[in-house]
Amino acid sequence: MNKATLFIVVGLFLGGGVYSFWKQKLPKGVIAVLAIGSVLCLAAGLMRL
């Protein structure tokens, strides 16, 4: 597994966490930080392809 694939998988995992936290009505700050991390991981993975 190369680094691009790893970043994309981690980004999708964090995206699932964002969805789960949103459903649980957790604080918006926590969701925002997780969402930013997810987007950054996905972007890094896509740029490495």
mmCIF file of the N, C-alpha and C atoms, coordinates in Angstrom:
data_MODEL
# 
_entry.id   MODEL 
# 
loop_
_atom_site.group_PDB 
_atom_site.id 
_atom_site.type_symbol 
_atom_site.label_atom_id 
_atom_site.label_alt_id 
_atom_site.label_comp_id 
_atom_site.label_asym_id 
_atom_site.label_entity_id 
_atom_site.label_seq_id 
_atom_site.pdbx_PDB_ins_code 
_atom_site.Cartn_x 
_atom_site.Cartn_y 
_atom_site.Cartn_z 
_atom_site.occupancy 
_atom_site.B_iso_or_equiv 
_atom_site.pdbx_formal_charge 
_atom_site.auth_seq_id 
_atom_site.auth_comp_id 
_atom_site.auth_asym_id 
_atom_site.auth_atom_id 
_atom_site.pdbx_PDB_model_num 
ATOM 1   N N  . MET A 1 1  ? 0.863   -1.189 0.000  1.00 0.00 ? 1  MET A N  1 
ATOM 2   C CA . MET A 1 1  ? 0.000   0.000  0.000  1.00 0.00 ? 1  MET A CA 1 
ATOM 3   C C  . MET A 1 1  ? 0.902   1.243  0.000  1.00 0.00 ? 1  MET A C  1 
ATOM 4   N N  . ASN A 1 2  ? 0.706   2.097  -0.985 1.00 0.00 ? 2  ASN A N  1 
ATOM 5   C CA . ASN A 1 2  ? 1.535   3.303  -1.037 1.00 0.00 ? 2  ASN A CA 1 
ATOM 6   C C  . ASN A 1 2  ? 0.928   4.417  -0.185 1.00 0.00 ? 2  ASN A C  1 
ATOM 7   N N  . LYS A 1 3  ? 1.665   5.514  -0.083 1.00 0.00 ? 3  LYS A N  1 
ATOM 8   C CA . LYS A 1 3  ? 1.237   6.598  0.808  1.00 0.00 ? 3  LYS A CA 1 
ATOM 9   C C  . LYS A 1 3  ? -0.036  7.277  0.335  1.00 0.00 ? 3  LYS A C  1 
ATOM 10  N N  . ALA A 1 4  ? -0.213  7.389  -0.988 1.00 0.00 ? 4  ALA A N  1 
ATOM 11  C CA . ALA A 1 4  ? -1.425  8.037  -1.510 1.00 0.00 ? 4  ALA A CA 1 
ATOM 12  C C  . ALA A 1 4  ? -2.660  7.258  -1.078 1.00 0.00 ? 4  ALA A C  1 
ATOM 13  N N  . THR A 1 5  ? -2.604  5.941  -1.220 1.00 0.00 ? 5  THR A N  1 
ATOM 14  C CA . THR A 1 5  ? -3.738  5.106  -0.823 1.00 0.00 ? 5  THR A CA 1 
ATOM 15  C C  . THR A 1 5  ? -3.985  5.212  0.674  1.00 0.00 ? 5  THR A C  1 
ATOM 16  N N  . LEU A 1 6  ? -2.922  5.247  1.442  1.00 0.00 ? 6  LEU A N  1 
ATOM 17  C CA . LEU A 1 6  ? -3.049  5.351  2.892  1.00 0.00 ? 6  LEU A CA 1 
ATOM 18  C C  . LEU A 1 6  ? -3.730  6.656  3.292  1.00 0.00 ? 6  LEU A C  1 
ATOM 19  N N  . PHE A 1 7  ? -3.305  7.774  2.675  1.00 0.00 ? 7  PHE A N  1 
ATOM 20  C CA . PHE A 1 7  ? -3.930  9.062  2.973  1.00 0.00 ? 7  PHE A CA 1 
ATOM 21  C C  . PHE A 1 7  ? -5.417  9.052  2.617  1.00 0.00 ? 7  PHE A C  1 
ATOM 22  N N  . ILE A 1 8  ? -5.759  8.450  1.479  1.00 0.00 ? 8  ILE A N  1 
ATOM 23  C CA . ILE A 1 8  ? -7.164  8.416  1.056  1.00 0.00 ? 8  ILE A CA 1 
ATOM 24  C C  . ILE A 1 8  ? -7.992  7.571  2.024  1.00 0.00 ? 8  ILE A C  1 
ATOM 25  N N  . VAL A 1 9  ? -7.453  6.429  2.433  1.00 0.00 ? 9  VAL A N  1 
ATOM 26  C CA . VAL A 1 9  ? -8.171  5.561  3.380  1.00 0.00 ? 9  VAL A CA 1 
ATOM 27  C C  . VAL A 1 9  ? -8.370  6.270  4.712  1.00 0.00 ? 9  VAL A C  1 
ATOM 28  N N  . VAL A 1 10 ? -7.335  6.935  5.209  1.00 0.00 ? 10 VAL A N  1 
ATOM 29  C CA . VAL A 1 10 ? -7.449  7.667  6.478  1.00 0.00 ? 10 VAL A CA 1 
ATOM 30  C C  . VAL A 1 10 ? -8.452  8.808  6.345  1.00 0.00 ? 10 VAL A C  1 
ATOM 31  N N  . GLY A 1 11 ? -8.431  9.501  5.210  1.00 0.00 ? 11 GLY A N  1 
ATOM 32  C CA . GLY A 1 11 ? -9.380  10.583 4.971  1.00 0.00 ? 11 GLY A CA 1 
ATOM 33  C C  . GLY A 1 11 ? -10.820 10.089 4.965  1.00 0.00 ? 11 GLY A C  1 
ATOM 34  N N  . LEU A 1 12 ? -11.052 8.947  4.339  1.00 0.00 ? 12 LEU A N  1 
ATOM 35  C CA . LEU A 1 12 ? -12.405 8.379  4.320  1.00 0.00 ? 12 LEU A CA 1 
ATOM 36  C C  . LEU A 1 12 ? -12.826 7.921  5.715  1.00 0.00 ? 12 LEU A C  1 
ATOM 37  N N  . PHE A 1 13 ? -11.876 7.355  6.472  1.00 0.00 ? 13 PHE A N  1 
ATOM 38  C CA . PHE A 1 13 ? -12.162 6.943  7.841  1.00 0.00 ? 13 PHE A CA 1 
ATOM 39  C C  . PHE A 1 13 ? -12.567 8.146  8.695  1.00 0.00 ? 13 PHE A C  1 
ATOM 40  N N  . LEU A 1 14 ? -11.816 9.235  8.565  1.00 0.00 ? 14 LEU A N  1 
ATOM 41  C CA . LEU A 1 14 ? -12.144 10.446 9.322  1.00 0.00 ? 14 LEU A CA 1 
ATOM 42  C C  . LEU A 1 14 ? -13.478 11.032 8.852  1.00 0.00 ? 14 LEU A C  1 
ATOM 43  N N  . GLY A 1 15 ? -13.759 10.921 7.561  1.00 0.00 ? 15 GLY A N  1 
ATOM 44  C CA . GLY A 1 15 ? -15.050 11.376 7.036  1.00 0.00 ? 15 GLY A CA 1 
ATOM 45  C C  . GLY A 1 15 ? -16.199 10.597 7.650  1.00 0.00 ? 15 GLY A C  1 
ATOM 46  N N  . GLY A 1 16 ? -16.013 9.300  7.829  1.00 0.00 ? 16 GLY A N  1 
ATOM 47  C CA . GLY A 1 16 ? -17.023 8.491  8.508  1.00 0.00 ? 16 GLY A CA 1 
ATOM 48  C C  . GLY A 1 16 ? -17.191 8.925  9.953  1.00 0.00 ? 16 GLY A C  1 
ATOM 49  N N  . GLY A 1 17 ? -16.095 9.315  10.592 1.00 0.00 ? 17 GLY A N  1 
ATOM 50  C CA . GLY A 1 17 ? -16.163 9.830  11.957 1.00 0.00 ? 17 GLY A CA 1 
ATOM 51  C C  . GLY A 1 17 ? -16.939 11.131 12.031 1.00 0.00 ? 17 GLY A C  1 
ATOM 52  N N  . VAL A 1 18 ? -16.748 11.993 11.031 1.00 0.00 ? 18 VAL A N  1 
ATOM 53  C CA . VAL A 1 18 ? -17.493 13.255 10.983 1.00 0.00 ? 18 VAL A CA 1 
ATOM 54  C C  . VAL A 1 18 ? -18.988 12.958 10.912 1.00 0.00 ? 18 VAL A C  1 
ATOM 55  N N  . TYR A 1 19 ? -19.367 12.043 10.034 1.00 0.00 ? 19 TYR A N  1 
ATOM 56  C CA . TYR A 1 19 ? -20.787 11.686 9.880  1.00 0.00 ? 19 TYR A CA 1 
ATOM 57  C C  . TYR A 1 19 ? -21.346 11.122 11.183 1.00 0.00 ? 19 TYR A C  1 
ATOM 58  N N  . SER A 1 20 ? -20.574 10.232 11.815 1.00 0.00 ? 20 SER A N  1 
ATOM 59  C CA . SER A 1 20 ? -21.010 9.621  13.069 1.00 0.00 ? 20 SER A CA 1 
ATOM 60  C C  . SER A 1 20 ? -21.161 10.666 14.175 1.00 0.00 ? 20 SER A C  1 
ATOM 61  N N  . PHE A 1 21 ? -20.175 11.560 14.289 1.00 0.00 ? 21 PHE A N  1 
ATOM 62  C CA . PHE A 1 21 ? -20.247 12.597 15.318 1.00 0.00 ? 21 PHE A CA 1 
ATOM 63  C C  . PHE A 1 21 ? -21.406 13.542 15.068 1.00 0.00 ? 21 PHE A C  1 
ATOM 64  N N  . TRP A 1 22 ? -21.683 13.839 13.789 1.00 0.00 ? 22 TRP A N  1 
ATOM 65  C CA . TRP A 1 22 ? -22.803 14.720 13.441 1.00 0.00 ? 22 TRP A CA 1 
ATOM 66  C C  . TRP A 1 22 ? -24.121 14.087 13.896 1.00 0.00 ? 22 TRP A C  1 
ATOM 67  N N  . LYS A 1 23 ? -24.261 12.768 13.671 1.00 0.00 ? 23 LYS A N  1 
ATOM 68  C CA . LYS A 1 23 ? -25.482 12.064 14.066 1.00 0.00 ? 23 LYS A CA 1 
ATOM 69  C C  . LYS A 1 23 ? -25.647 12.047 15.590 1.00 0.00 ? 23 LYS A C  1 
ATOM 70  N N  . GLN A 1 24 ? -24.530 12.017 16.315 1.00 0.00 ? 24 GLN A N  1 
ATOM 71  C CA . GLN A 1 24 ? -24.581 11.985 17.781 1.00 0.00 ? 24 GLN A CA 1 
ATOM 72  C C  . GLN A 1 24 ? -24.728 13.379 18.387 1.00 0.00 ? 24 GLN A C  1 
ATOM 73  N N  . LYS A 1 25 ? -24.777 14.405 17.549 1.00 0.00 ? 25 LYS A N  1 
ATOM 74  C CA . LYS A 1 25 ? -24.946 15.793 17.993 1.00 0.00 ? 25 LYS A CA 1 
ATOM 75  C C  . LYS A 1 25 ? -23.812 16.242 18.927 1.00 0.00 ? 25 LYS A C  1 
ATOM 76  N N  . LEU A 1 26 ? -22.588 15.863 18.589 1.00 0.00 ? 26 LEU A N  1 
ATOM 77  C CA . LEU A 1 26 ? -21.432 16.305 19.368 1.00 0.00 ? 26 LEU A CA 1 
ATOM 78  C C  . LEU A 1 26 ? -21.127 17.767 19.047 1.00 0.00 ? 26 LEU A C  1 
ATOM 79  N N  . PRO A 1 27 ? -20.280 18.416 19.844 1.00 0.00 ? 27 PRO A N  1 
ATOM 80  C CA . PRO A 1 27 ? -19.990 19.839 19.616 1.00 0.00 ? 27 PRO A CA 1 
ATOM 81  C C  . PRO A 1 27 ? -19.451 20.109 18.210 1.00 0.00 ? 27 PRO A C  1 
ATOM 82  N N  . LYS A 1 28 ? -19.862 21.244 17.659 1.00 0.00 ? 28 LYS A N  1 
ATOM 83  C CA . LYS A 1 28 ? -19.494 21.590 16.273 1.00 0.00 ? 28 LYS A CA 1 
ATOM 84  C C  . LYS A 1 28 ? -17.988 21.787 16.113 1.00 0.00 ? 28 LYS A C  1 
ATOM 85  N N  . GLY A 1 29 ? -17.307 22.231 17.173 1.00 0.00 ? 29 GLY A N  1 
ATOM 86  C CA . GLY A 1 29 ? -15.857 22.421 17.098 1.00 0.00 ? 29 GLY A CA 1 
ATOM 87  C C  . GLY A 1 29 ? -15.125 21.109 16.851 1.00 0.00 ? 29 GLY A C  1 
ATOM 88  N N  . VAL A 1 30 ? -15.557 20.055 17.529 1.00 0.00 ? 30 VAL A N  1 
ATOM 89  C CA . VAL A 1 30 ? -14.943 18.736 17.361 1.00 0.00 ? 30 VAL A CA 1 
ATOM 90  C C  . VAL A 1 30 ? -15.184 18.243 15.935 1.00 0.00 ? 30 VAL A C  1 
ATOM 91  N N  . ILE A 1 31 ? -16.401 18.419 15.454 1.00 0.00 ? 31 ILE A N  1 
ATOM 92  C CA . ILE A 1 31 ? -16.745 17.983 14.100 1.00 0.00 ? 31 ILE A CA 1 
ATOM 93  C C  . ILE A 1 31 ? -15.939 18.769 13.070 1.00 0.00 ? 31 ILE A C  1 
ATOM 94  N N  . ALA A 1 32 ? -15.768 20.067 13.293 1.00 0.00 ? 32 ALA A N  1 
ATOM 95  C CA . ALA A 1 32 ? -15.023 20.905 12.353 1.00 0.00 ? 32 ALA A CA 1 
ATOM 96  C C  . ALA A 1 32 ? -13.557 20.475 12.264 1.00 0.00 ? 32 ALA A C  1 
ATOM 97  N N  . VAL A 1 33 ? -12.938 20.206 13.404 1.00 0.00 ? 33 VAL A N  1 
ATOM 98  C CA . VAL A 1 33 ? -11.533 19.784 13.400 1.00 0.00 ? 33 VAL A CA 1 
ATOM 99  C C  . VAL A 1 33 ? -11.386 18.449 12.679 1.00 0.00 ? 33 VAL A C  1 
ATOM 100 N N  . LEU A 1 34 ? -12.291 17.528 12.945 1.00 0.00 ? 34 LEU A N  1 
ATOM 101 C CA . LEU A 1 34 ? -12.252 16.229 12.291 1.00 0.00 ? 34 LEU A CA 1 
ATOM 102 C C  . LEU A 1 34 ? -12.488 16.363 10.788 1.00 0.00 ? 34 LEU A C  1 
ATOM 103 N N  . ALA A 1 35 ? -13.410 17.232 10.402 1.00 0.00 ? 35 ALA A N  1 
ATOM 104 C CA . ALA A 1 35 ? -13.698 17.442 8.983  1.00 0.00 ? 35 ALA A CA 1 
ATOM 105 C C  . ALA A 1 35 ? -12.493 18.052 8.266  1.00 0.00 ? 35 ALA A C  1 
ATOM 106 N N  . ILE A 1 36 ? -11.820 19.002 8.901  1.00 0.00 ? 36 ILE A N  1 
ATOM 107 C CA . ILE A 1 36 ? -10.634 19.610 8.296  1.00 0.00 ? 36 ILE A CA 1 
ATOM 108 C C  . ILE A 1 36 ? -9.539  18.557 8.106  1.00 0.00 ? 36 ILE A C  1 
ATOM 109 N N  . GLY A 1 37 ? -9.346  17.717 9.113  1.00 0.00 ? 37 GLY A N  1 
ATOM 110 C CA . GLY A 1 37 ? -8.360  16.641 8.995  1.00 0.00 ? 37 GLY A CA 1 
ATOM 111 C C  . GLY A 1 37 ? -8.697  15.682 7.873  1.00 0.00 ? 37 GLY A C  1 
ATOM 112 N N  . SER A 1 38 ? -9.969  15.360 7.741  1.00 0.00 ? 38 SER A N  1 
ATOM 113 C CA . SER A 1 38 ? -10.413 14.459 6.688  1.00 0.00 ? 38 SER A CA 1 
ATOM 114 C C  . SER A 1 38 ? -10.147 15.052 5.308  1.00 0.00 ? 38 SER A C  1 
ATOM 115 N N  . VAL A 1 39 ? -10.499 16.318 5.138  1.00 0.00 ? 39 VAL A N  1 
ATOM 116 C CA . VAL A 1 39 ? -10.299 16.979 3.840  1.00 0.00 ? 39 VAL A CA 1 
ATOM 117 C C  . VAL A 1 39 ? -8.811  17.074 3.515  1.00 0.00 ? 39 VAL A C  1 
ATOM 118 N N  . LEU A 1 40 ? -7.992  17.397 4.516  1.00 0.00 ? 40 LEU A N  1 
ATOM 119 C CA . LEU A 1 40 ? -6.555  17.501 4.265  1.00 0.00 ? 40 LEU A CA 1 
ATOM 120 C C  . LEU A 1 40 ? -5.943  16.148 3.878  1.00 0.00 ? 40 LEU A C  1 
ATOM 121 N N  . CYS A 1 41 ? -6.377  15.081 4.543  1.00 0.00 ? 41 CYS A N  1 
ATOM 122 C CA . CYS A 1 41 ? -5.860  13.743 4.207  1.00 0.00 ? 41 CYS A CA 1 
ATOM 123 C C  . CYS A 1 41 ? -6.287  13.345 2.792  1.00 0.00 ? 41 CYS A C  1 
ATOM 124 N N  . LEU A 1 42 ? -7.547  13.586 2.463  1.00 0.00 ? 42 LEU A N  1 
ATOM 125 C CA . LEU A 1 42 ? -8.013  13.258 1.115  1.00 0.00 ? 42 LEU A CA 1 
ATOM 126 C C  . LEU A 1 42 ? -7.258  14.067 0.066  1.00 0.00 ? 42 LEU A C  1 
ATOM 127 N N  . ALA A 1 43 ? -7.062  15.350 0.321  1.00 0.00 ? 43 ALA A N  1 
ATOM 128 C CA . ALA A 1 43 ? -6.351  16.202 -0.629 1.00 0.00 ? 43 ALA A CA 1 
ATOM 129 C C  . ALA A 1 43 ? -4.904  15.729 -0.794 1.00 0.00 ? 43 ALA A C  1 
ATOM 130 N N  . ALA A 1 44 ? -4.252  15.403 0.305  1.00 0.00 ? 44 ALA A N  1 
ATOM 131 C CA . ALA A 1 44 ? -2.868  14.930 0.227  1.00 0.00 ? 44 ALA A CA 1 
ATOM 132 C C  . ALA A 1 44 ? -2.789  13.627 -0.560 1.00 0.00 ? 44 ALA A C  1 
ATOM 133 N N  . GLY A 1 45 ? -3.735  12.735 -0.322 1.00 0.00 ? 45 GLY A N  1 
ATOM 134 C CA . GLY A 1 45 ? -3.743  11.463 -1.053 1.00 0.00 ? 45 GLY A CA 1 
ATOM 135 C C  . GLY A 1 45 ? -3.984  11.662 -2.535 1.00 0.00 ? 45 GLY A C  1 
ATOM 136 N N  . LEU A 1 46 ? -4.909  12.539 -2.878 1.00 0.00 ? 46 LEU A N  1 
ATOM 137 C CA . LEU A 1 46 ? -5.199  12.778 -4.292 1.00 0.00 ? 46 LEU A CA 1 
ATOM 138 C C  . LEU A 1 46 ? -4.032  13.464 -5.002 1.00 0.00 ? 46 LEU A C  1 
ATOM 139 N N  . MET A 1 47 ? -3.350  14.358 -4.291 1.00 0.00 ? 47 MET A N  1 
ATOM 140 C CA . MET A 1 47 ? -2.212  15.042 -4.926 1.00 0.00 ? 47 MET A CA 1 
ATOM 141 C C  . MET A 1 47 ? -1.022  14.115 -5.120 1.00 0.00 ? 47 MET A C  1 
ATOM 142 N N  . ARG A 1 48 ? -0.952  13.058 -4.304 1.00 0.00 ? 48 ARG A N  1 
ATOM 143 C CA . ARG A 1 48 ? 0.157   12.118 -4.434 1.00 0.00 ? 48 ARG A CA 1 
ATOM 144 C C  . ARG A 1 48 ? -0.073  11.094 -5.549 1.00 0.00 ? 48 ARG A C  1 
ATOM 145 N N  . LEU A 1 49 ? -1.297  10.979 -6.050 1.00 0.00 ? 49 LEU A N  1 
ATOM 146 C CA . LEU A 1 49 ? -1.577  10.001 -7.104 1.00 0.00 ? 49 LEU A CA 1 
ATOM 147 C C  . LEU A 1 49 ? -0.864  10.330 -8.397 1.00 0.00 ? 49 LEU A C  1 
# 
